[in-house]
Amino acid sequence: MEPRATRQLTFHGAVVTLVGLLAGIPYAMVATERMPGSERAWRFAHAGNILGGLVLIAVAGVADRLDLVPARRSLLVWSLVLGAYADALGIIAAATFDVRGLIPGGSLANTVVYVLLAIGAAGALAGMALLALGARAPRDETR
């Protein structure tokens, strides 16, 4: 994979990880009852975004070993990046507005969170499918 794609994954992974680290501030405030809110939701915003960012950084670490044509490489990178940002926004919005976004409907905030999490899931699924495709042994490689 070209160095630019690896840098993009690393950069965006670092940004999403930073969002997760910063979400630890309201998590700590809710956990110590200095701020109202759902401790579960802020814990997930903290840990979920850290993990989401680390997935991007991990993929950047193996990206140069993948056997993908350039168009699929690009789709891999941008589906994971878009998915990570959609998840980050959805998770933070869910904690902020105290909604879960498991089904559409109810409040506008719940529907927005649902859409963001659905986009995040689609990006993650597409990216992981392409990662698996690129990681398999090439057809001409002997076993």
LUMKE-919922 format. One line per field, with one value per residue: y, z, x of N, C-alpha, C, CB in turn; residue number from 1. Coordinates in steps of 0.1 Angstrom, whole numbers, plus 5000, padded with zeros to 4 digits. Glycine has a CB too. Example, Ala and Ser with C-alpha at 12.3 -4.5 7.8 and 13.67 -1.06 7.14 Angstrom:
<sevexs>
ny [4943, 4978]
nz [5078, 5071]
nx [5132, 5128]
cay [4955, 4989]
caz [5078, 5071]
cax [5123, 5137]
cy [4967, 5000]
cz [5078, 5079]
cx [5132, 5129]
cby [4955, 4994]
cbz [5090, 5057]
cbx [5113, 5141]
resi [1, 2]
</sevexs>
This chain:
<sevexs>
ny [4988, 5023, 5048, 5071, 5063, 5047, 5067, 5082, 5065, 5062, 5089, 5095, 5075, 5083, 5107, 5099, 5082, 5102, 5116, 5097, 5096, 5122, 5120, 5107, 5126, 5138, 5113, 5107, 5128, 5122, 5097, 5104, 5119, 5146, 5156, 5153, 5124, 5094, 5069, 5045, 5052, 5072, 5058, 5040, 5058, 5067, 5043, 5030, 5048, 5050, 5024, 5022, 5041, 5028, 5005, 5016, 5024, 5000, 4986, 5003, 4995, 4970, 4974, 4976, 4950, 4939, 4924, 4940, 4956, 4990, 5005, 4991, 4992, 5019, 5021, 5005, 5020, 5044, 5036, 5025, 5048, 5067, 5051, 5050, 5077, 5082, 5065, 5075, 5101, 5093, 5078, 5097, 5116, 5100, 5096, 5123, 5132, 5113, 5090, 5059, 5050, 5025, 5017, 5034, 5064, 5079, 5104, 5132, 5132, 5106, 5093, 5104, 5095, 5068, 5067, 5076, 5055, 5034, 5040, 5039, 5012, 5000, 5010, 4999, 4971, 4969, 4977, 4958, 4935, 4939, 4941, 4914, 4902, 4912, 4902, 4875, 4847, 4852, 4838, 4826, 4820, 4795, 4769]
nz [5000, 4993, 5008, 5015, 5020, 5042, 5060, 5061, 5074, 5099, 5108, 5110, 5127, 5150, 5156, 5161, 5183, 5201, 5204, 5219, 5242, 5252, 5257, 5281, 5300, 5305, 5312, 5336, 5351, 5352, 5365, 5390, 5399, 5394, 5372, 5355, 5338, 5318, 5331, 5318, 5291, 5287, 5294, 5273, 5252, 5258, 5259, 5235, 5214, 5217, 5211, 5185, 5171, 5175, 5159, 5133, 5134, 5137, 5113, 5096, 5102, 5090, 5064, 5042, 5035, 5023, 4996, 4974, 4947, 4936, 4937, 4954, 4977, 4983, 4988, 5011, 5029, 5031, 5038, 5063, 5076, 5073, 5086, 5112, 5120, 5118, 5138, 5160, 5162, 5165, 5189, 5208, 5205, 5214, 5241, 5249, 5245, 5259, 5246, 5228, 5202, 5190, 5175, 5148, 5152, 5178, 5195, 5177, 5182, 5188, 5164, 5147, 5160, 5155, 5127, 5123, 5137, 5121, 5097, 5106, 5112, 5087, 5073, 5088, 5085, 5056, 5054, 5070, 5056, 5032, 5042, 5051, 5026, 5013, 5029, 5025, 5011, 4980, 4949, 4933, 4951, 4966, 4989]
nx [5009, 5005, 5025, 5011, 4984, 4988, 4998, 4974, 4956, 4970, 4970, 4942, 4934, 4948, 4935, 4909, 4914, 4924, 4900, 4886, 4902, 4898, 4871, 4872, 4872, 4845, 4835, 4848, 4838, 4811, 4812, 4821, 4800, 4800, 4789, 4758, 4746, 4749, 4768, 4775, 4772, 4792, 4815, 4815, 4819, 4844, 4861, 4853, 4859, 4886, 4894, 4884, 4900, 4925, 4922, 4923, 4950, 4963, 4956, 4969, 4995, 4997, 4991, 5007, 5013, 4991, 4973, 4959, 4942, 4947, 4922, 4907, 4923, 4921, 4893, 4893, 4908, 4892, 4867, 4871, 4880, 4858, 4839, 4849, 4849, 4822, 4812, 4825, 4813, 4787, 4787, 4796, 4775, 4754, 4760, 4760, 4734, 4720, 4708, 4703, 4702, 4696, 4674, 4657, 4638, 4616, 4632, 4647, 4675, 4680, 4674, 4694, 4717, 4713, 4715, 4742, 4756, 4749, 4761, 4787, 4789, 4785, 4808, 4828, 4823, 4826, 4853, 4867, 4860, 4874, 4900, 4903, 4901, 4924, 4944, 4945, 4962, 4979, 4967, 4987, 5006, 5026, 5019]
cay [5000, 5034, 5055, 5081, 5056, 5043, 5079, 5086, 5056, 5065, 5102, 5095, 5067, 5091, 5117, 5091, 5079, 5114, 5119, 5088, 5100, 5134, 5115, 5103, 5137, 5137, 5100, 5108, 5137, 5115, 5087, 5110, 5126, 5161, 5160, 5143, 5116, 5080, 5065, 5035, 5058, 5079, 5048, 5035, 5069, 5067, 5031, 5027, 5056, 5046, 5011, 5025, 5047, 5018, 4996, 5022, 5024, 4986, 4984, 5010, 4987, 4958, 4978, 4974, 4936, 4935, 4921, 4946, 4966, 5004, 5010, 4984, 4998, 5032, 5018, 5000, 5031, 5054, 5030, 5024, 5062, 5072, 5044, 5054, 5090, 5081, 5058, 5085, 5111, 5087, 5074, 5109, 5121, 5091, 5100, 5137, 5134, 5102, 5081, 5047, 5048, 5011, 5017, 5048, 5069, 5086, 5118, 5134, 5128, 5091, 5089, 5109, 5085, 5055, 5068, 5076, 5042, 5025, 5044, 5034, 4997, 4997, 5013, 4989, 4958, 4969, 4978, 4945, 4925, 4942, 4937, 4899, 4899, 4916, 4895, 4861, 4844, 4853, 4825, 4820, 4817, 4781, 4767]
caz [5000, 4992, 5021, 5018, 5026, 5056, 5068, 5064, 5084, 5111, 5112, 5114, 5139, 5161, 5159, 5168, 5196, 5209, 5208, 5229, 5254, 5257, 5263, 5294, 5309, 5310, 5319, 5350, 5358, 5355, 5374, 5403, 5401, 5392, 5360, 5352, 5326, 5319, 5332, 5308, 5278, 5286, 5294, 5260, 5244, 5261, 5254, 5221, 5204, 5218, 5203, 5170, 5166, 5174, 5148, 5122, 5135, 5135, 5099, 5090, 5104, 5081, 5051, 5031, 5032, 5017, 4982, 4969, 4936, 4941, 4940, 4967, 4988, 4986, 4994, 5024, 5038, 5033, 5045, 5077, 5082, 5074, 5097, 5125, 5124, 5121, 5151, 5170, 5164, 5170, 5203, 5216, 5205, 5222, 5255, 5252, 5245, 5266, 5238, 5225, 5188, 5186, 5164, 5144, 5158, 5190, 5194, 5166, 5186, 5187, 5150, 5142, 5165, 5148, 5113, 5125, 5141, 5110, 5088, 5112, 5111, 5073, 5070, 5095, 5078, 5043, 5056, 5075, 5045, 5023, 5049, 5050, 5012, 5010, 5037, 5021, 5003, 4966, 4942, 4928, 4961, 4970, 5004]
cax [5000, 5013, 5028, 5000, 4973, 4993, 4997, 4960, 4951, 4976, 4965, 4928, 4934, 4953, 4925, 4898, 4919, 4923, 4886, 4883, 4909, 4891, 4858, 4874, 4869, 4831, 4833, 4853, 4829, 4798, 4815, 4823, 4788, 4802, 4781, 4748, 4747, 4750, 4782, 4777, 4774, 4804, 4825, 4816, 4824, 4858, 4868, 4849, 4866, 4901, 4895, 4882, 4912, 4936, 4919, 4929, 4965, 4967, 4955, 4981, 5007, 4998, 4985, 5017, 5013, 4979, 4973, 4947, 4944, 4946, 4909, 4902, 4931, 4915, 4881, 4896, 4912, 4882, 4855, 4874, 4881, 4845, 4832, 4855, 4844, 4807, 4810, 4829, 4803, 4775, 4789, 4796, 4762, 4746, 4763, 4756, 4719, 4714, 4700, 4711, 4703, 4695, 4664, 4653, 4625, 4617, 4637, 4656, 4688, 4681, 4675, 4707, 4727, 4711, 4721, 4757, 4761, 4747, 4772, 4799, 4789, 4787, 4822, 4837, 4821, 4833, 4868, 4872, 4859, 4885, 4912, 4904, 4904, 4938, 4953, 4945, 4973, 4976, 4964, 4999, 5016, 5026, 5017]
cy [5012, 5041, 5065, 5075, 5052, 5055, 5083, 5078, 5059, 5079, 5101, 5086, 5075, 5101, 5110, 5087, 5091, 5118, 5110, 5091, 5112, 5130, 5110, 5114, 5137, 5124, 5101, 5117, 5130, 5104, 5092, 5119, 5141, 5166, 5149, 5136, 5102, 5075, 5054, 5041, 5065, 5069, 5042, 5045, 5069, 5055, 5028, 5035, 5053, 5034, 5014, 5031, 5037, 5008, 5003, 5022, 5010, 4982, 4991, 5002, 4975, 4961, 4975, 4959, 4931, 4934, 4927, 4956, 4980, 5009, 5003, 4989, 5011, 5030, 5013, 5011, 5040, 5049, 5029, 5038, 5067, 5064, 5048, 5067, 5090, 5075, 5068, 5095, 5105, 5083, 5086, 5116, 5113, 5095, 5114, 5138, 5122, 5094, 5070, 5045, 5034, 5009, 5032, 5052, 5075, 5100, 5119, 5130, 5113, 5087, 5093, 5099, 5072, 5056, 5068, 5062, 5032, 5027, 5038, 5019, 4993, 4999, 5003, 4975, 4958, 4969, 4964, 4934, 4927, 4939, 4922, 4895, 4901, 4908, 4880, 4859, 4846, 4839, 4818, 4816, 4802, 4780, 4759]
cz [5000, 5006, 5025, 5025, 5040, 5065, 5071, 5075, 5098, 5117, 5118, 5126, 5151, 5165, 5166, 5182, 5206, 5213, 5219, 5243, 5260, 5262, 5277, 5304, 5314, 5316, 5333, 5358, 5361, 5366, 5389, 5407, 5401, 5380, 5358, 5339, 5328, 5319, 5321, 5295, 5277, 5287, 5280, 5250, 5246, 5255, 5240, 5211, 5205, 5209, 5188, 5164, 5165, 5163, 5135, 5122, 5133, 5120, 5092, 5091, 5095, 5067, 5040, 5027, 5025, 5002, 4976, 4957, 4942, 4945, 4953, 4979, 4993, 4993, 5009, 5034, 5041, 5040, 5060, 5084, 5084, 5086, 5110, 5130, 5126, 5134, 5162, 5173, 5170, 5185, 5212, 5217, 5214, 5237, 5259, 5254, 5253, 5259, 5234, 5210, 5183, 5175, 5160, 5151, 5172, 5188, 5181, 5169, 5184, 5173, 5144, 5147, 5158, 5134, 5114, 5128, 5129, 5099, 5093, 5110, 5096, 5069, 5076, 5088, 5064, 5045, 5060, 5064, 5035, 5029, 5048, 5035, 5008, 5017, 5033, 5012, 4988, 4959, 4937, 4938, 4965, 4985, 5010]
cx [5009, 5014, 5017, 4988, 4976, 4993, 4983, 4954, 4957, 4971, 4951, 4926, 4938, 4942, 4913, 4902, 4919, 4909, 4882, 4889, 4902, 4877, 4859, 4872, 4855, 4828, 4836, 4843, 4816, 4801, 4816, 4811, 4790, 4794, 4770, 4750, 4748, 4764, 4785, 4780, 4787, 4816, 4827, 4822, 4839, 4865, 4865, 4857, 4881, 4903, 4893, 4894, 4924, 4934, 4926, 4944, 4970, 4966, 4966, 4994, 5008, 4994, 4995, 5018, 5001, 4980, 4960, 4951, 4942, 4932, 4904, 4910, 4924, 4901, 4882, 4899, 4900, 4869, 4858, 4875, 4867, 4837, 4836, 4849, 4829, 4804, 4814, 4819, 4790, 4776, 4789, 4782, 4752, 4748, 4758, 4741, 4712, 4704, 4709, 4712, 4702, 4684, 4661, 4640, 4628, 4622, 4645, 4670, 4690, 4682, 4689, 4718, 4725, 4717, 4736, 4762, 4759, 4757, 4785, 4800, 4792, 4802, 4831, 4835, 4828, 4848, 4873, 4871, 4871, 4899, 4914, 4908, 4919, 4948, 4954, 4957, 4970, 4974, 4977, 5009, 5015, 5025, 5029]
cby [5000, 5044, 5062, 5088, 5044, 5037, 5090, 5085, 5041, 5066, 5112, 5090, 5055, 5099, 5123, 5079, 5072, 5126, 5116, 5074, 5104, 5144, 5105, 5098, 5151, 5139, 5089, 5114, 5149, 5109, 5079, 5118, 5122, 5164, 5161, 5150, 5121, 5073, 5059, 5026, 5068, 5089, 5036, 5031, 5082, 5068, 5019, 5029, 5071, 5044, 5001, 5034, 5058, 5011, 4994, 5037, 5029, 4976, 4988, 5024, 4982, 4947, 4992, 4979, 4928, 4944, 4906, 4954, 4963, 5013, 5006, 4969, 5000, 5041, 5008, 4990, 5040, 5061, 5016, 5018, 5071, 5070, 5029, 5054, 5100, 5073, 5046, 5092, 5117, 5074, 5066, 5119, 5122, 5077, 5098, 5146, 5134, 5107, 5089, 5035, 5055, 5003, 5009, 5049, 5058, 5078, 5122, 5150, 5133, 5085, 5096, 5123, 5083, 5052, 5081, 5086, 5037, 5027, 5059, 5037, 4991, 5006, 5027, 4988, 4956, 4982, 4988, 4941, 4926, 4957, 4941, 4893, 4907, 4930, 4895, 4857, 4829, 4861, 4827, 4829, 4826, 4774, 4759]
cbz [5012, 4981, 5021, 5005, 5018, 5056, 5061, 5051, 5081, 5109, 5101, 5102, 5137, 5158, 5146, 5159, 5195, 5201, 5196, 5226, 5251, 5245, 5253, 5296, 5303, 5298, 5312, 5350, 5350, 5342, 5370, 5404, 5414, 5391, 5348, 5352, 5318, 5307, 5346, 5307, 5275, 5298, 5304, 5255, 5247, 5276, 5263, 5219, 5207, 5232, 5208, 5169, 5174, 5188, 5146, 5121, 5149, 5143, 5093, 5096, 5118, 5086, 5051, 5034, 5045, 5021, 4978, 4980, 4924, 4932, 4928, 4965, 4983, 4973, 4986, 5024, 5031, 5021, 5039, 5079, 5073, 5061, 5095, 5125, 5113, 5110, 5152, 5166, 5150, 5163, 5205, 5210, 5191, 5220, 5258, 5241, 5231, 5279, 5225, 5231, 5183, 5197, 5169, 5129, 5158, 5200, 5206, 5162, 5200, 5194, 5142, 5147, 5180, 5147, 5107, 5135, 5153, 5104, 5086, 5126, 5116, 5064, 5075, 5110, 5076, 5036, 5066, 5087, 5037, 5019, 5064, 5054, 5002, 5012, 5051, 5014, 5005, 4959, 4931, 4917, 4974, 4965, 5006]
cbx [4990, 5007, 5041, 4996, 4969, 5007, 5005, 4952, 4954, 4991, 4966, 4919, 4943, 4966, 4919, 4893, 4933, 4930, 4876, 4887, 4923, 4889, 4851, 4888, 4873, 4822, 4841, 4867, 4827, 4793, 4827, 4836, 4782, 4816, 4790, 4734, 4759, 4742, 4784, 4765, 4763, 4805, 4822, 4802, 4818, 4861, 4863, 4835, 4864, 4905, 4885, 4870, 4916, 4936, 4904, 4924, 4969, 4958, 4941, 4982, 5007, 4989, 4982, 5030, 5015, 4967, 4975, 4940, 4934, 4952, 4899, 4904, 4945, 4913, 4873, 4908, 4922, 4879, 4852, 4888, 4889, 4837, 4834, 4870, 4847, 4800, 4819, 4842, 4799, 4772, 4802, 4806, 4756, 4749, 4778, 4761, 4714, 4708, 4695, 4705, 4715, 4692, 4651, 4652, 4615, 4627, 4645, 4656, 4691, 4669, 4664, 4710, 4725, 4696, 4716, 4761, 4754, 4733, 4773, 4800, 4776, 4778, 4826, 4833, 4806, 4828, 4871, 4864, 4846, 4885, 4911, 4891, 4895, 4940, 4949, 4932, 4979, 4987, 4954, 5005, 5013, 5039, 5004]
resi [1, 2, 3, 4, 5, 6, 7, 8, 9, 10, 11, 12, 13, 14, 15, 16, 17, 18, 19, 20, 21, 22, 23, 24, 25, 26, 27, 28, 29, 30, 31, 32, 33, 34, 35, 36, 37, 38, 39, 40, 41, 42, 43, 44, 45, 46, 47, 48, 49, 50, 51, 52, 53, 54, 55, 56, 57, 58, 59, 60, 61, 62, 63, 64, 65, 66, 67, 68, 69, 70, 71, 72, 73, 74, 75, 76, 77, 78, 79, 80, 81, 82, 83, 84, 85, 86, 87, 88, 89, 90, 91, 92, 93, 94, 95, 96, 97, 98, 99, 100, 101, 102, 103, 104, 105, 106, 107, 108, 109, 110, 111, 112, 113, 114, 115, 116, 117, 118, 119, 120, 121, 122, 123, 124, 125, 126, 127, 128, 129, 130, 131, 132, 133, 134, 135, 136, 137, 138, 139, 140, 141, 142, 143]
</sevexs>
